[in-house]
Amino acid sequence: MPRLGDDEALARLMNHDHGVLCTVHAERGVDAVPVVYAVDADNRVGVPVDRVKPKASTRLQRERNLEGDPRATLLVERWDRHDWSKLWWVRAELRWQPEVDSGTEAALADLLGDRYPQYRDKPFARVLAFRIAGITGWSASAGNG
C-alpha cells in the first residue's frame, strides 16, 4: 500500500474541495468539524468564518480551541464503497497563525472566492490562517488521485 510522497499529498490537499478540521478542546479532546478551505503557494491554509451559513455567533468554538492550543489537523479523503482501489487520504498537520497581515488574509479570501461560488462576494467575518507543519498521505493504489 503506497504512502504518498509530500508533493503528491500536497497536490491532493490543494485539489480537494472540503475536509475535516480537528482542533483540541480543553475538556472534550478532539473537536472535528467539516470545512472548506484553500491552500496558497506558500503552504498556508485558509479556513473561512463566513456569514453565509447560519451560526449562533461568528466567534466559533474552533477559534477558542486554537487560542488554547494552536495545533490543528485537516483530513481529506476519497471514499468509494464499490472500488477500494480508489481510496486515499491526506492528513495535514497545521499551526494556527492568529496574527496574519491583512494582505495574507485577503489573498486567502480571494482563493476561497475563486474556489467556491458562494464566497465570490467574500462574505467573511474573517479567514483563519494556518501554516502546514507536516503532511502525510496514503493511497490504495498509485495514480488514483
TIKOLVO-945844 format. One record per atom (N, C-alpha, C, O): residue number from 1; residue in one letter; atom name; x, y, z. Coordinates in steps of 0.05 Angstrom, whole numbers, plus 5000, padded with zeros to 4 digits. Layout:
residues N
SITE timi kelum balo    X    Y    Z
SITE  NUM     a   CA    X    Y    Z
...
//
This chain:
residues 145
SITE timi kelum balo    X    Y    Z
SITE    1     m    N 5017 4977 5000
SITE    1     m   CA 5000 5000 5000
SITE    1     m    C 5018 5025 5000
SITE    1     m    O 5033 5029 5019
SITE    2     p    N 5016 5041 4979
SITE    2     p   CA 5035 5064 4977
SITE    2     p    C 5029 5087 4995
SITE    2     p    O 5007 5097 4997
SITE    3     r    N 5050 5095 5009
SITE    3     r   CA 5049 5121 5024
SITE    3     r    C 5053 5142 5003
SITE    3     r    O 5070 5140 4986
SITE    4     l    N 5038 5164 5005
SITE    4     l   CA 5041 5186 4986
SITE    4     l    C 5065 5202 4994
SITE    4     l    O 5070 5207 5017
SITE    5     g    N 5080 5211 4974
SITE    5     g   CA 5102 5230 4978
SITE    5     g    C 5090 5257 4985
SITE    5     g    O 5067 5262 4980
SITE    6     d    N 5106 5274 4997
SITE    6     d   CA 5097 5300 5005
SITE    6     d    C 5085 5316 4983
SITE    6     d    O 5064 5329 4986
SITE    7     d    N 5098 5316 4959
SITE    7     d   CA 5087 5332 4936
SITE    7     d    C 5060 5322 4927
SITE    7     d    O 5042 5338 4922
SITE    8     e    N 5057 5295 4926
SITE    8     e   CA 5031 5284 4918
SITE    8     e    C 5010 5289 4939
SITE    8     e    O 4987 5296 4932
SITE    9     a    N 5017 5286 4964
SITE    9     a   CA 4998 5292 4986
SITE    9     a    C 4989 5321 4985
SITE    9     a    O 4965 5327 4987
SITE   10     l    N 5008 5339 4981
SITE   10     l   CA 5001 5368 4980
SITE   10     l    C 4983 5374 4955
SITE   10     l    O 4965 5389 4957
SITE   11     a    N 4989 5361 4933
SITE   11     a   CA 4973 5365 4909
SITE   11     a    C 4944 5356 4913
SITE   11     a    O 4926 5369 4905
SITE   12     r    N 4941 5333 4926
SITE   12     r   CA 4914 5324 4932
SITE   12     r    C 4900 5342 4951
SITE   12     r    O 4876 5347 4948
SITE   13     l    N 4914 5352 4972
SITE   13     l   CA 4902 5371 4990
SITE   13     l    C 4893 5396 4976
SITE   13     l    O 4871 5406 4980
SITE   14     m    N 4910 5406 4958
SITE   14     m   CA 4903 5431 4944
SITE   14     m    C 4880 5427 4925
SITE   14     m    O 4865 5446 4920
SITE   15     n    N 4877 5403 4914
SITE   15     n   CA 4856 5399 4894
SITE   15     n    C 4830 5389 4906
SITE   15     n    O 4809 5390 4892
SITE   16     h    N 4830 5380 4930
SITE   16     h   CA 4805 5371 4943
SITE   16     h    C 4789 5395 4951
SITE   16     h    O 4800 5417 4954
SITE   17     d    N 4762 5392 4955
SITE   17     d   CA 4746 5415 4960
SITE   17     d    C 4735 5418 4988
SITE   17     d    O 4723 5439 4995
SITE   18     h    N 4739 5398 5005
SITE   18     h   CA 4730 5400 5033
SITE   18     h    C 4744 5380 5050
SITE   18     h    O 4757 5361 5039
SITE   19     g    N 4743 5383 5076
SITE   19     g   CA 4756 5365 5094
SITE   19     g    C 4745 5367 5122
SITE   19     g    O 4724 5381 5126
SITE   20     v    N 4758 5354 5140
SITE   20     v   CA 4750 5356 5168
SITE   20     v    C 4773 5369 5183
SITE   20     v    O 4796 5359 5183
SITE   21     l    N 4767 5391 5196
SITE   21     l   CA 4786 5406 5212
SITE   21     l    C 4783 5397 5241
SITE   21     l    O 4762 5397 5253
SITE   22     c    N 4806 5388 5253
SITE   22     c   CA 4806 5379 5280
SITE   22     c    C 4823 5398 5297
SITE   22     c    O 4846 5403 5291
SITE   23     t    N 4810 5408 5319
SITE   23     t   CA 4824 5424 5338
SITE   23     t    C 4821 5410 5365
SITE   23     t    O 4808 5389 5367
SITE   24     v    N 4834 5420 5386
SITE   24     v   CA 4834 5407 5412
SITE   24     v    C 4818 5424 5432
SITE   24     v    O 4826 5447 5438
SITE   25     h    N 4797 5413 5442
SITE   25     h   CA 4781 5426 5463
SITE   25     h    C 4793 5418 5490
SITE   25     h    O 4800 5394 5494
SITE   26     a    N 4796 5437 5508
SITE   26     a   CA 4810 5432 5533
SITE   26     a    C 4797 5410 5550
SITE   26     a    O 4811 5396 5564
SITE   27     e    N 4771 5406 5548
SITE   27     e   CA 4757 5386 5564
SITE   27     e    C 4749 5361 5548
SITE   27     e    O 4752 5339 5557
SITE   28     r    N 4738 5366 5524
SITE   28     r   CA 4727 5343 5508
SITE   28     r    C 4748 5329 5492
SITE   28     r    O 4744 5306 5484
SITE   29     g    N 4771 5342 5487
SITE   29     g   CA 4791 5330 5469
SITE   29     g    C 4786 5340 5441
SITE   29     g    O 4782 5363 5436
SITE   30     v    N 4787 5321 5422
SITE   30     v   CA 4786 5329 5393
SITE   30     v    C 4759 5340 5386
SITE   30     v    O 4738 5327 5392
SITE   31     d    N 4758 5363 5373
SITE   31     d   CA 4734 5375 5361
SITE   31     d    C 4738 5373 5331
SITE   31     d    O 4757 5385 5320
SITE   32     a    N 4721 5359 5318
SITE   32     a   CA 4723 5355 5289
SITE   32     a    C 4699 5368 5275
SITE   32     a    O 4676 5362 5283
SITE   33     v    N 4704 5385 5255
SITE   33     v   CA 4683 5398 5241
SITE   33     v    C 4689 5398 5211
SITE   33     v    O 4712 5401 5203
SITE   34     p    N 4668 5393 5194
SITE   34     p   CA 4673 5395 5165
SITE   34     p    C 4678 5424 5157
SITE   34     p    O 4664 5442 5167
SITE   35     v    N 4697 5428 5139
SITE   35     v   CA 4703 5455 5130
SITE   35     v    C 4710 5455 5100
SITE   35     v    O 4717 5434 5089
SITE   36     v    N 4708 5478 5088
SITE   36     v   CA 4720 5483 5062
SITE   36     v    C 4745 5499 5068
SITE   36     v    O 4748 5510 5089
SITE   37     y    N 4763 5500 5048
SITE   37     y   CA 4789 5512 5053
SITE   37     y    C 4802 5518 5027
SITE   37     y    O 4793 5510 5005
SITE   38     a    N 4824 5534 5028
SITE   38     a   CA 4841 5539 5005
SITE   38     a    C 4869 5538 5014
SITE   38     a    O 4876 5546 5037
SITE   39     v    N 4887 5529 4996
SITE   39     v   CA 4916 5528 5002
SITE   39     v    C 4930 5546 4983
SITE   39     v    O 4926 5545 4959
SITE   40     d    N 4948 5563 4994
SITE   40     d   CA 4963 5581 4976
SITE   40     d    C 4990 5569 4969
SITE   40     d    O 4998 5548 4978
SITE   41     a    N 5005 5583 4952
SITE   41     a   CA 5031 5574 4943
SITE   41     a    C 5052 5573 4965
SITE   41     a    O 5073 5561 4961
SITE   42     d    N 5047 5587 4987
SITE   42     d   CA 5066 5587 5010
SITE   42     d    C 5058 5567 5031
SITE   42     d    O 5067 5569 5054
SITE   43     n    N 5041 5548 5024
SITE   43     n   CA 5032 5527 5042
SITE   43     n    C 5017 5537 5067
SITE   43     n    O 5020 5527 5089
SITE   44     r    N 5002 5558 5062
SITE   44     r   CA 4983 5568 5082
SITE   44     r    C 4956 5558 5075
SITE   44     r    O 4948 5557 5051
SITE   45     v    N 4940 5551 5095
SITE   45     v   CA 4913 5542 5091
SITE   45     v    C 4894 5563 5103
SITE   45     v    O 4898 5571 5125
SITE   46     g    N 4874 5571 5087
SITE   46     g   CA 4854 5589 5096
SITE   46     g    C 4828 5575 5100
SITE   46     g    O 4818 5561 5082
SITE   47     v    N 4816 5578 5124
SITE   47     v   CA 4790 5566 5130
SITE   47     v    C 4772 5590 5137
SITE   47     v    O 4777 5605 5155
SITE   48     p    N 4750 5593 5122
SITE   48     p   CA 4733 5616 5127
SITE   48     p    C 4715 5614 5151
SITE   48     p    O 4706 5592 5159
SITE   49     v    N 4711 5637 5163
SITE   49     v   CA 4689 5641 5182
SITE   49     v    C 4670 5659 5167
SITE   49     v    O 4674 5683 5165
SITE   50     d    N 4649 5647 5156
SITE   50     d   CA 4632 5662 5137
SITE   50     d    C 4606 5673 5150
SITE   50     d    O 4600 5667 5173
SITE   51     r    N 4593 5689 5134
SITE   51     r   CA 4567 5699 5141
SITE   51     r    C 4545 5687 5124
SITE   51     r    O 4522 5697 5124
SITE   52     v    N 4551 5665 5110
SITE   52     v   CA 4532 5652 5092
SITE   52     v    C 4515 5632 5107
SITE   52     v    O 4490 5633 5105
SITE   53     k    N 4528 5614 5122
SITE   53     k   CA 4513 5593 5136
SITE   53     k    C 4505 5604 5164
SITE   53     k    O 4519 5619 5176
SITE   54     p    N 4481 5595 5173
SITE   54     p   CA 4472 5604 5199
SITE   54     p    C 4490 5595 5222
SITE   54     p    O 4500 5573 5222
SITE   55     k    N 4495 5614 5241
SITE   55     k   CA 4511 5608 5264
SITE   55     k    C 4499 5623 5288
SITE   55     k    O 4487 5644 5285
SITE   56     a    N 4504 5612 5312
SITE   56     a   CA 4495 5627 5336
SITE   56     a    C 4513 5651 5340
SITE   56     a    O 4504 5671 5351
SITE   57     s    N 4538 5649 5331
SITE   57     s   CA 4558 5671 5334
SITE   57     s    C 4580 5667 5313
SITE   57     s    O 4584 5645 5304
SITE   58     t    N 4593 5689 5306
SITE   58     t   CA 4616 5686 5288
SITE   58     t    C 4642 5679 5304
SITE   58     t    O 4663 5675 5292
SITE   59     r    N 4640 5679 5330
SITE   59     r   CA 4662 5670 5347
SITE   59     r    C 4659 5640 5352
SITE   59     r    O 4644 5632 5370
SITE   60     l    N 4672 5624 5335
SITE   60     l   CA 4668 5596 5335
SITE   60     l    C 4685 5581 5356
SITE   60     l    O 4706 5590 5364
SITE   61     q    N 4675 5558 5364
SITE   61     q   CA 4689 5541 5383
SITE   61     q    C 4717 5534 5373
SITE   61     q    O 4736 5533 5389
SITE   62     r    N 4720 5530 5347
SITE   62     r   CA 4747 5523 5337
SITE   62     r    C 4767 5545 5343
SITE   62     r    O 4790 5539 5347
SITE   63     e    N 4758 5570 5342
SITE   63     e   CA 4776 5592 5348
SITE   63     e    C 4784 5592 5378
SITE   63     e    O 4807 5597 5385
SITE   64     r    N 4764 5587 5395
SITE   64     r   CA 4770 5586 5424
SITE   64     r    C 4789 5562 5429
SITE   64     r    O 4808 5565 5446
SITE   65     n    N 4785 5540 5415
SITE   65     n   CA 4804 5517 5418
SITE   65     n    C 4832 5525 5410
SITE   65     n    O 4851 5519 5424
SITE   66     l    N 4834 5539 5387
SITE   66     l   CA 4861 5546 5377
SITE   66     l    C 4875 5566 5395
SITE   66     l    O 4900 5566 5397
SITE   67     e    N 4860 5583 5409
SITE   67     e   CA 4873 5601 5428
SITE   67     e    C 4886 5586 5450
SITE   67     e    O 4907 5595 5461
SITE   68     g    N 4875 5563 5458
SITE   68     g   CA 4887 5546 5478
SITE   68     g    C 4909 5528 5468
SITE   68     g    O 4928 5521 5483
SITE   69     d    N 4907 5520 5443
SITE   69     d   CA 4927 5502 5430
SITE   69     d    C 4926 5507 5400
SITE   69     d    O 4906 5500 5387
SITE   70     p    N 4947 5519 5389
SITE   70     p   CA 4947 5527 5361
SITE   70     p    C 4950 5504 5341
SITE   70     p    O 4950 5509 5317
SITE   71     r    N 4952 5480 5351
SITE   71     r   CA 4955 5457 5333
SITE   71     r    C 4927 5449 5322
SITE   71     r    O 4907 5451 5336
SITE   72     a    N 4927 5441 5297
SITE   72     a   CA 4903 5431 5284
SITE   72     a    C 4911 5410 5263
SITE   72     a    O 4934 5408 5255
SITE   73     t    N 4891 5395 5255
SITE   73     t   CA 4895 5375 5233
SITE   73     t    C 4873 5379 5213
SITE   73     t    O 4850 5383 5221
SITE   74     l    N 4880 5377 5188
SITE   74     l   CA 4860 5377 5166
SITE   74     l    C 4862 5351 5152
SITE   74     l    O 4883 5343 5142
SITE   75     l    N 4840 5336 5152
SITE   75     l   CA 4839 5309 5139
SITE   75     l    C 4821 5311 5115
SITE   75     l    O 4797 5319 5117
SITE   76     v    N 4831 5302 5092
SITE   76     v   CA 4815 5300 5068
SITE   76     v    C 4818 5271 5058
SITE   76     v    O 4838 5257 5063
SITE   77     e    N 4797 5262 5044
SITE   77     e   CA 4798 5234 5036
SITE   77     e    C 4780 5229 5012
SITE   77     e    O 4761 5244 5006
SITE   78     r    N 4785 5207 4999
SITE   78     r   CA 4768 5197 4977
SITE   78     r    C 4758 5170 4985
SITE   78     r    O 4774 5152 4992
SITE   79     w    N 4732 5166 4984
SITE   79     w   CA 4719 5141 4991
SITE   79     w    C 4703 5131 4967
SITE   79     w    O 4690 5146 4954
SITE   80     d    N 4705 5105 4962
SITE   80     d   CA 4689 5092 4941
SITE   80     d    C 4680 5066 4952
SITE   80     d    O 4697 5047 4954
SITE   81     r    N 4655 5063 4960
SITE   81     r   CA 4646 5038 4973
SITE   81     r    C 4648 5014 4954
SITE   81     r    O 4648 4992 4963
SITE   82     h    N 4648 5019 4928
SITE   82     h   CA 4648 4997 4909
SITE   82     h    C 4676 4989 4899
SITE   82     h    O 4681 4967 4890
SITE   83     d    N 4695 5008 4900
SITE   83     d   CA 4722 5003 4890
SITE   83     d    C 4743 5013 4909
SITE   83     d    O 4750 5037 4908
SITE   84     w    N 4752 4996 4926
SITE   84     w   CA 4771 5005 4947
SITE   84     w    C 4798 5011 4936
SITE   84     w    O 4816 5021 4950
SITE   85     s    N 4803 5005 4910
SITE   85     s   CA 4829 5012 4898
SITE   85     s    C 4830 5042 4894
SITE   85     s    O 4852 5053 4889
SITE   86     k    N 4808 5056 4897
SITE   86     k   CA 4807 5085 4893
SITE   86     k    C 4810 5101 4919
SITE   86     k    O 4809 5125 4919
SITE   87     l    N 4812 5087 4942
SITE   87     l   CA 4813 5100 4967
SITE   87     l    C 4840 5115 4971
SITE   87     l    O 4861 5105 4963
SITE   88     w    N 4838 5139 4984
SITE   88     w   CA 4862 5153 4993
SITE   88     w    C 4855 5173 5014
SITE   88     w    O 4832 5180 5018
SITE   89     w    N 4875 5181 5029
SITE   89     w   CA 4872 5202 5049
SITE   89     w    C 4897 5218 5052
SITE   89     w    O 4919 5209 5046
SITE   90     v    N 4894 5243 5060
SITE   90     v   CA 4916 5261 5066
SITE   90     v    C 4910 5275 5092
SITE   90     v    O 4887 5285 5097
SITE   91     r    N 4930 5276 5109
SITE   91     r   CA 4928 5290 5135
SITE   91     r    C 4949 5312 5136
SITE   91     r    O 4973 5306 5134
SITE   92     a    N 4940 5337 5139
SITE   92     a   CA 4958 5359 5142
SITE   92     a    C 4959 5368 5171
SITE   92     a    O 4938 5374 5183
SITE   93     e    N 4983 5369 5182
SITE   93     e   CA 4987 5380 5209
SITE   93     e    C 4989 5410 5206
SITE   93     e    O 5006 5419 5190
SITE   94     l    N 4973 5425 5220
SITE   94     l   CA 4972 5454 5217
SITE   94     l    C 4979 5468 5243
SITE   94     l    O 4977 5457 5265
SITE   95     r    N 4989 5493 5239
SITE   95     r   CA 4993 5511 5262
SITE   95     r    C 4978 5537 5256
SITE   95     r    O 4983 5550 5235
SITE   96     w    N 4960 5543 5273
SITE   96     w   CA 4944 5568 5270
SITE   96     w    C 4962 5592 5272
SITE   96     w    O 4981 5593 5289
SITE   97     q    N 4957 5612 5255
SITE   97     q   CA 4972 5637 5255
SITE   97     q    C 4952 5659 5263
SITE   97     q    O 4938 5670 5245
SITE   98     p    N 4949 5665 5289
SITE   98     p   CA 4929 5684 5297
SITE   98     p    C 4933 5713 5287
SITE   98     p    O 4914 5728 5284
SITE   99     e    N 4958 5720 5283
SITE   99     e   CA 4964 5747 5273
SITE   99     e    C 4976 5746 5246
SITE   99     e    O 5000 5742 5243
SITE  100     v    N 4959 5748 5225
SITE  100     v   CA 4970 5749 5198
SITE  100     v    C 4964 5777 5187
SITE  100     v    O 4945 5790 5195
SITE  101     d    N 4981 5785 5169
SITE  101     d   CA 4977 5812 5157
SITE  101     d    C 4952 5812 5140
SITE  101     d    O 4943 5791 5130
SITE  102     s    N 4941 5835 5135
SITE  102     s   CA 4916 5838 5120
SITE  102     s    C 4919 5828 5091
SITE  102     s    O 4900 5818 5079
SITE  103     g    N 4944 5830 5080
SITE  103     g   CA 4948 5820 5053
SITE  103     g    C 4946 5790 5051
SITE  103     g    O 4935 5780 5032
SITE  104     t    N 4956 5776 5071
SITE  104     t   CA 4954 5746 5072
SITE  104     t    C 4925 5738 5074
SITE  104     t    O 4916 5721 5060
SITE  105     e    N 4910 5750 5093
SITE  105     e   CA 4882 5743 5096
SITE  105     e    C 4866 5750 5071
SITE  105     e    O 4849 5734 5063
SITE  106     a    N 4872 5772 5058
SITE  106     a   CA 4858 5780 5033
SITE  106     a    C 4865 5760 5011
SITE  106     a    O 4847 5752 4996
SITE  107     a    N 4890 5751 5009
SITE  107     a   CA 4897 5732 4988
SITE  107     a    C 4883 5705 4993
SITE  107     a    O 4874 5692 4974
SITE  108     l    N 4881 5696 5018
SITE  108     l   CA 4867 5671 5024
SITE  108     l    C 4837 5675 5018
SITE  108     l    O 4824 5656 5008
SITE  109     a    N 4826 5698 5024
SITE  109     a   CA 4798 5704 5018
SITE  109     a    C 4793 5703 4988
SITE  109     a    O 4773 5693 4979
SITE  110     d    N 4812 5714 4972
SITE  110     d   CA 4810 5713 4943
SITE  110     d    C 4810 5684 4933
SITE  110     d    O 4794 5677 4916
SITE  111     l    N 4828 5667 4944
SITE  111     l   CA 4828 5639 4936
SITE  111     l    C 4802 5625 4942
SITE  111     l    O 4792 5610 4926
SITE  112     l    N 4791 5631 4966
SITE  112     l   CA 4765 5619 4973
SITE  112     l    C 4743 5628 4955
SITE  112     l    O 4726 5612 4946
SITE  113     g    N 4743 5654 4948
SITE  113     g   CA 4723 5665 4929
SITE  113     g    C 4726 5653 4901
SITE  113     g    O 4706 5649 4888
SITE  114     d    N 4750 5647 4893
SITE  114     d   CA 4754 5634 4867
SITE  114     d    C 4745 5605 4867
SITE  114     d    O 4736 5595 4846
SITE  115     r    N 4748 5592 4889
SITE  115     r   CA 4742 5563 4891
SITE  115     r    C 4712 5557 4895
SITE  115     r    O 4702 5537 4885
SITE  116     y    N 4698 5574 4910
SITE  116     y   CA 4671 5568 4918
SITE  116     y    C 4652 5591 4909
SITE  116     y    O 4656 5614 4918
SITE  117     p    N 4633 5586 4892
SITE  117     p   CA 4615 5607 4882
SITE  117     p    C 4601 5622 4905
SITE  117     p    O 4596 5646 4903
SITE  118     q    N 4595 5608 4927
SITE  118     q   CA 4581 5621 4949
SITE  118     q    C 4598 5643 4963
SITE  118     q    O 4588 5660 4977
SITE  119     y    N 4625 5642 4957
SITE  119     y   CA 4643 5660 4970
SITE  119     y    C 4654 5682 4951
SITE  119     y    O 4673 5696 4958
SITE  120     r    N 4642 5684 4927
SITE  120     r   CA 4653 5703 4908
SITE  120     r    C 4652 5732 4919
SITE  120     r    O 4670 5748 4912
SITE  121     d    N 4632 5738 4935
SITE  121     d   CA 4630 5765 4946
SITE  121     d    C 4645 5768 4972
SITE  121     d    O 4644 5788 4986
SITE  122     k    N 4660 5747 4980
SITE  122     k   CA 4676 5746 5004
SITE  122     k    C 4660 5754 5029
SITE  122     k    O 4666 5774 5042
SITE  123     p    N 4639 5738 5035
SITE  123     p   CA 4623 5744 5058
SITE  123     p    C 4635 5733 5084
SITE  123     p    O 4622 5717 5098
SITE  124     f    N 4659 5742 5091
SITE  124     f   CA 4674 5730 5113
SITE  124     f    C 4674 5749 5137
SITE  124     f    O 4678 5773 5134
SITE  125     a    N 4670 5738 5160
SITE  125     a   CA 4676 5752 5185
SITE  125     a    C 4706 5754 5187
SITE  125     a    O 4718 5774 5196
SITE  126     r    N 4720 5732 5179
SITE  126     r   CA 4749 5730 5178
SITE  126     r    C 4757 5704 5165
SITE  126     r    O 4740 5687 5161
SITE  127     v    N 4782 5701 5159
SITE  127     v   CA 4793 5676 5148
SITE  127     v    C 4814 5667 5167
SITE  127     v    O 4834 5681 5172
SITE  128     l    N 4811 5643 5178
SITE  128     l   CA 4831 5632 5196
SITE  128     l    C 4855 5623 5179
SITE  128     l    O 4851 5609 5159
SITE  129     a    N 4878 5630 5187
SITE  129     a   CA 4902 5623 5172
SITE  129     a    C 4919 5603 5187
SITE  129     a    O 4923 5606 5211
SITE  130     f    N 4928 5583 5173
SITE  130     f   CA 4945 5562 5184
SITE  130     f    C 4969 5558 5167
SITE  130     f    O 4969 5564 5143
SITE  131     r    N 4991 5549 5179
SITE  131     r   CA 5015 5541 5164
SITE  131     r    C 5016 5511 5165
SITE  131     r    O 5011 5499 5186
SITE  132     i    N 5022 5498 5142
SITE  132     i   CA 5025 5469 5142
SITE  132     i    C 5051 5463 5155
SITE  132     i    O 5073 5471 5145
SITE  133     a    N 5050 5447 5176
SITE  133     a   CA 5075 5439 5191
SITE  133     a    C 5084 5411 5182
SITE  133     a    O 5107 5405 5186
SITE  134     g    N 5066 5396 5171
SITE  134     g   CA 5073 5369 5162
SITE  134     g    C 5050 5358 5146
SITE  134     g    O 5027 5367 5149
SITE  135     i    N 5056 5339 5129
SITE  135     i   CA 5035 5327 5113
SITE  135     i    C 5042 5298 5108
SITE  135     i    O 5065 5291 5104
SITE  136     t    N 5022 5281 5108
SITE  136     t   CA 5025 5253 5102
SITE  136     t    C 5000 5243 5088
SITE  136     t    O 4979 5256 5090
SITE  137     g    N 5003 5221 5074
SITE  137     g   CA 4980 5211 5060
SITE  137     g    C 4984 5182 5052
SITE  137     g    O 5006 5171 5054
SITE  138     w    N 4963 5169 5044
SITE  138     w   CA 4963 5141 5037
SITE  138     w    C 4944 5138 5013
SITE  138     w    O 4924 5152 5011
SITE  139     s    N 4950 5119 4996
SITE  139     s   CA 4932 5113 4974
SITE  139     s    C 4932 5083 4970
SITE  139     s    O 4952 5069 4974
SITE  140     a    N 4908 5072 4964
SITE  140     a   CA 4906 5043 4959
SITE  140     a    C 4921 5035 4935
SITE  140     a    O 4930 5012 4933
SITE  141     s    N 4924 5053 4915
SITE  141     s   CA 4939 5046 4891
SITE  141     s    C 4950 5072 4879
SITE  141     s    O 4940 5094 4884
SITE  142     a    N 4971 5070 4864
SITE  142     a   CA 4983 5093 4851
SITE  142     a    C 4964 5105 4830
SITE  142     a    O 4950 5091 4816
SITE  143     g    N 4965 5131 4827
SITE  143     g   CA 4951 5145 4805
SITE  143     g    C 4921 5146 4808
SITE  143     g    O 4907 5148 4788
SITE  144     n    N 4910 5145 4832
SITE  144     n   CA 4881 5146 4835
SITE  144     n    C 4872 5172 4847
SITE  144     n    O 4850 5173 4859
SITE  145     g    N 4887 5194 4844
SITE  145     g   CA 4880 5219 4855
SITE  145     g    C 4857 5232 4841
SITE  145     g    O 4849 5254 4849
//
